[in-house]
Amino acid sequence: MTAKLVASLACGSAPEVPRTPLASNVKDSGFWLEGAHSVEAIEEPWPGSGSARRRPASAATRGARRLVGQSAAMRQVLELIEPLARAEVTITLIGETGTGKDVLARAVHERSPRRSGPFVVFDCGSVTQRVADSELFGRERGAFSGAISAQRGVFERASGGTLFLDEISELPLEVQPRLLRALSEASIRRVGGMRDLAVDVRVVAATKRDLQADACAGRFREDLYFRLAAAVVPIPPLRDRSQDIPLLIECLLEDLGHPSVRVSAAALEHLSNQSFPGNVRELKNNLAYALAFLDGPTLEPRHLASPATPPASSSLARLPLGGLKLDVIERAAIEQTLGQTGGNKVRAAQLLGIAPSTLYEKLKKFQQEPTGSK
């Protein structure tokens, strides 16, 4: 059955999953996963950096790593994850922002024979080509200006475990051939190195984009796409699994430190009828906002009002946009956002909804032309 499911997903069709009775208790249904308790630390990027560093697996971190779902849409995903986790095949998770791709990647690791090894996260969208090369494959001393010491890359640090390549579609094109070689030959060469190093790593990738379309358009290497497409697992958006919202609310309230808060039937209906384009992440943000205004033991619809959008007070808002060329508006938006973030390019890229690498390219372009050119 598993082979049939994988094949049908790879072809883009919706597989038929045998229906089984829903368990009365989701924690006993096999579709509840707590975070890693068998390792003392996890590896993931620190804010503002593409590099993966070791940090303690705190109770809060463990609590956030829960996989909840008893809807038909999630059963489909979970029935795929269970057997794939035990295999050594490369898995690519495709889903919208906030659908929990990182949670599923951890689930794969925790259900795999590599569970006692490291789980290393690398954000492909937060680095430039040069940084990506060094962080992925490591570097030798003197490999480039500023490389005062040798450094292991994430492939070496994930040896014996799982490497999670988040936002794989944003990896610079120039780095993709080296990633393909690492996946195909299970070996890497450090930047500035002269010898190949064997690596024993299981790769799980994730993206919110259509990799096949990107490959056809030349935005992603076709050969790397086919390598990553060995097992593609689509993650359903929250609007397609509204049955899971009550369970998610219960778990998210616990994660937010308010496990005893009750949710009224009216509030639950209100939340269940939302489209949630930001998916589970947006649901959590809604609950966090509501808790700030909670004035009793029960969360009501009046607590769920969305925060008001702050009025625009920037130079961009005062621009006469009619008749302006798009590149002028784009430049003004980028400059304003960088001002709001105090020059933090990674945060600015997040606010603008683009990859940091894209922002770097645009800034480089701005340096080469005067304001208002073209």
C-alpha positions in Angstrom: 0.0 0.0 0.0 2.8 2.4 0.9 4.5 2.1 -2.6 1.1 2.8 -4.2 0.6 5.9 -2.1 4.1 7.2 -2.8 3.6 6.6 -6.5 0.3 8.3 -6.7 1.6 11.3 -4.7 4.6 11.7 -7.1 2.2 11.7 -10.1 0.2 14.5 -8.4 -3.0 12.5 -8.0 -4.9 12.0 -4.7 -4.3 8.5 -3.4 -7.1 6.5 -1.9 -6.4 5.8 1.7 -8.2 3.0 3.5 -10.6 4.5 6.0 -10.2 3.4 9.6 -12.4 4.4 12.6 -11.2 7.5 14.3 -9.7 6.8 17.7 -11.6 8.4 20.6 -8.3 9.6 22.1 -5.9 11.2 19.7 -3.0 10.5 22.0 -3.6 6.8 21.7 -4.4 6.9 17.9 -0.8 6.9 16.7 -1.1 10.3 15.3 0.4 12.2 18.3 4.1 12.8 18.4 6.0 14.5 21.2 9.4 16.1 20.6 12.7 14.3 20.9 13.4 13.1 24.4 16.2 10.7 23.5 18.7 13.4 22.6 20.0 16.1 24.9 20.2 18.8 22.2 19.0 19.6 18.7 20.7 21.6 16.0 18.8 24.4 14.3 19.5 27.9 13.0 19.7 30.7 15.5 17.6 33.8 14.5 19.2 35.9 11.8 21.7 33.2 10.8 21.7 30.5 8.2 24.1 28.4 10.3 23.0 25.6 12.4 24.2 25.6 16.0 23.6 23.3 18.9 21.3 24.5 21.6 19.5 22.6 24.5 16.2 20.9 23.8 14.2 22.8 26.3 10.8 21.9 27.6 9.3 24.6 25.5 11.0 23.3 22.4 9.9 19.8 23.1 6.3 20.9 23.6 6.2 22.7 20.3 7.1 19.5 18.4 3.7 17.8 18.3 2.1 16.2 15.4 -1.7 16.2 15.8 -4.3 15.1 13.3 -7.2 12.7 12.9 -8.8 14.2 9.8 -8.7 12.2 6.6 -6.2 14.7 5.1 -3.7 14.2 7.9 -4.2 10.5 8.0 -3.1 10.4 4.4 0.1 12.2 5.4 0.8 10.2 8.5 0.3 6.9 6.8 3.0 7.9 4.4 5.4 9.3 7.0 5.4 6.1 9.2 7.0 3.7 6.6 9.1 6.4 4.9 10.7 7.3 8.2 12.1 3.8 8.5 13.5 4.0 5.0 16.7 5.8 3.8 14.9 7.6 0.9 15.2 11.4 0.6 11.9 13.0 1.5 10.6 16.3 0.2 7.7 18.0 2.1 5.6 20.4 0.2 3.1 22.7 1.9 2.1 26.3 2.5 3.7 28.5 5.1 2.8 27.5 8.6 1.5 24.0 7.8 4.1 22.3 10.1 6.7 21.0 7.6 9.4 21.4 10.3 7.2 19.3 12.7 6.8 16.6 10.1 10.6 16.6 9.5 11.2 16.0 13.2 8.6 13.3 13.1 10.5 11.5 10.3 13.7 11.7 12.3 12.1 10.5 15.6 10.5 7.5 13.8 13.7 6.6 11.9 16.6 4.3 12.9 18.6 7.6 13.1 16.6 8.9 16.0 19.6 8.8 18.4 21.7 10.8 16.0 21.6 14.6 15.5 18.8 16.5 13.9 20.3 19.5 12.0 18.2 22.3 10.4 19.5 24.5 7.6 17.5 27.4 6.2 18.4 27.6 2.5 16.6 30.9 2.1 18.5 32.9 4.6 22.0 32.8 3.1 24.0 34.0 0.1 25.8 31.6 -2.3 29.2 32.0 -0.5 27.7 31.4 3.0 25.6 28.5 1.7 28.7 26.7 0.4 30.6 27.2 3.6 27.7 26.3 5.9 26.5 23.2 3.9 29.9 21.7 3.1 32.3 23.3 5.5 35.5 25.2 4.8 39.2 24.8 5.3 41.4 27.4 6.9 42.3 30.2 4.4 39.6 29.1 1.9 38.6 32.8 1.6 39.2 36.1 3.3 38.1 35.8 6.9 38.3 32.0 7.0 40.8 32.0 9.9 40.0 28.4 10.9 38.5 25.2 9.5 34.8 24.6 10.1 32.6 21.6 9.6 29.4 22.1 7.5 26.0 20.9 8.4 26.5 17.7 6.3 29.3 16.7 8.6 27.5 17.8 11.8 24.5 15.8 10.8 26.5 12.6 10.3 24.6 9.6 11.6 21.4 11.6 11.8 19.0 13.7 9.7 19.6 17.0 7.9 16.5 19.1 7.3 16.9 21.5 4.4 14.2 24.0 4.9 13.0 26.2 1.9 15.1 24.2 -0.5 13.6 26.1 -3.4 15.5 29.2 -2.2 18.9 27.6 -2.4 21.1 29.6 -4.8 21.4 28.0 -8.2 25.2 28.0 -8.0 25.2 25.8 -5.0 22.7 23.2 -6.3 25.2 21.2 -8.3 27.3 20.6 -5.1 24.2 19.6 -3.2 23.2 17.1 -6.0 26.7 15.6 -5.8 26.5 15.2 -2.0 23.1 13.5 -2.3 24.2 11.2 -5.1 27.6 10.2 -3.9 27.2 10.6 -0.1 30.4 12.7 0.0 31.2 16.4 0.2 34.3 18.5 -0.3 34.9 21.5 2.0 35.3 24.9 0.5 39.1 25.2 -0.2 39.5 21.5 0.4 41.4 19.0 -1.7 39.8 15.7 -0.7 36.3 14.2 -0.5 34.8 13.4 2.9 32.2 10.6 3.2 29.0 11.6 5.0 26.3 9.4 6.4 23.2 11.7 6.3 19.5 11.3 5.7 18.1 14.4 4.0 14.6 15.7 4.5 13.8 18.8 2.4 10.9 21.2 2.5 9.4 24.0 0.4 6.3 26.0 -0.1 6.8 26.3 -3.8 6.1 24.0 -6.8 9.5 22.5 -7.4 8.5 20.9 -10.6 7.3 24.2 -12.0 10.5 25.9 -10.8 12.6 23.3 -12.6 10.6 23.7 -15.8 11.1 27.5 -15.6 14.8 27.2 -14.9 14.6 28.5 -11.4 15.7 25.1 -9.9 18.0 22.5 -11.3 16.0 19.7 -13.0 18.4 17.0 -12.0 18.3 18.0 -8.4 14.5 18.1 -8.5 14.4 14.5 -9.7 16.7 13.5 -6.9 14.5 15.2 -4.3 11.3 13.9 -5.9 12.0 10.3 -4.8 9.3 10.7 -2.1 7.2 13.8 -2.2 4.8 14.3 0.7 2.2 17.1 0.2 1.1 18.7 3.5 -2.5 19.8 3.6 -3.4 23.4 4.5 -5.4 24.0 7.7 -8.5 24.9 5.6 -8.5 21.3 4.3 -8.3 19.8 7.8 -10.7 21.9 9.8 -11.6 18.7 11.8 -8.3 19.0 13.5 -8.8 22.6 14.7 -10.3 21.6 18.2 -7.4 19.3 18.9 -4.9 21.9 17.7 -6.4 24.6 19.8 -6.1 22.3 22.9 -2.4 21.6 22.2 -1.6 25.2 21.3 -3.2 26.6 24.4 -1.0 24.2 26.4 2.1 25.3 24.4 1.2 28.9 25.2 1.1 28.2 28.9 -2.7 28.2 29.3 -3.8 24.6 29.4 -6.8 25.3 31.6 -8.4 27.9 29.4 -11.7 26.8 28.0 -12.9 27.8 24.5 -16.6 28.5 24.1 -18.7 26.8 21.4 -19.1 30.1 19.7 -15.4 30.9 19.7 -14.7 27.4 18.4 -17.2 27.8 15.6 -15.6 31.2 14.7 -12.2 29.7 14.5 -13.3 26.6 12.6 -14.8 28.8 9.9 -11.6 30.8 9.2 -9.5 30.1 6.1 -6.2 30.7 8.0 -3.9 31.4 5.0 -1.1 31.3 7.6 -2.3 27.8 8.7 -1.3 26.5 12.1 1.1 29.3 12.8 -1.7 31.8 12.2 -4.1 29.9 14.4 -1.4 30.0 17.2 -1.0 33.7 16.7 -4.7 34.2 16.9 -4.9 32.4 20.2 -1.9 34.3 21.6 -3.6 37.5 20.8 -6.9 36.4 22.3 -5.1 35.3 25.5 -3.8 38.8 26.0 -7.4 40.1 26.3 -8.8 37.2 28.3 -10.8 38.4 31.2 -12.1 35.1 32.6 -11.7 31.3 32.3 -13.3 31.0 28.9 -12.2 32.3 25.6 -15.1 34.0 23.7 -15.4 35.4 20.1 -14.9 38.9 21.4 -11.4 38.0 22.4 -10.5 36.9 18.8 -10.6 40.2 17.1 -7.6 40.6 14.9 -5.1 43.3 15.8 -5.8 46.5 13.9 -3.5 47.2 11.0 -1.2 50.1 12.0 -1.7 53.2 9.8 1.0 53.7 7.2 3.2 56.6 8.2 6.2 56.2 5.9 7.5 58.1 2.9 6.2 55.3 0.8 2.6 55.9 2.0 2.9 59.5 0.9 4.3 58.7 -2.5 2.0 59.5 -5.4 2.0 56.0 -6.7 0.0 56.6 -9.8 2.4 56.8 -12.8 5.4 55.7 -10.9 7.4 52.8 -12.3 7.4 49.6 -10.4 11.1 49.5 -9.8 10.9 52.9 -8.0 8.1 51.7 -5.8 10.0 48.5 -5.1 13.1 50.4 -4.1 11.1 52.7 -1.8 9.4 49.7 -0.1 12.8 47.9 0.5 14.5 51.1 1.9 11.5 51.7 4.2 11.5 48.2 5.5 15.2 48.2 6.1 14.7 51.4 8.1 12.0 49.7 10.2 14.2 46.7 11.0 17.3 48.8 11.7 19.1 47.3 8.7 18.4 43.7 9.6 18.2 42.2 6.1 16.9 38.8 7.1 14.0 40.3 9.1 13.3 42.8 6.2 13.1 40.0 3.7 10.6 38.2 6.0 8.4 41.3 6.2 8.7 41.8 2.4 7.8 38.2 1.7 10.9 37.4 -0.2 14.0 35.2 0.4 17.0 37.0 1.9 19.1 36.0 -1.1 16.5 37.8 -3.4 16.8 40.9 -1.2 20.6 40.8 -1.4 20.5 40.7 -5.2 18.1 43.7 -5.3 20.3 45.7 -3.0 23.3 44.9 -5.1 21.3 46.1 -8.1 20.4 49.3 -6.4 24.1 50.0 -5.7 24.8 49.9 -9.4 22.2 52.4 -10.4 21.0 55.8 -9.1 17.7 56.3 -7.4 14.8 56.7 -9.8 16.9 55.3 -12.8 15.2 53.6 -15.7 
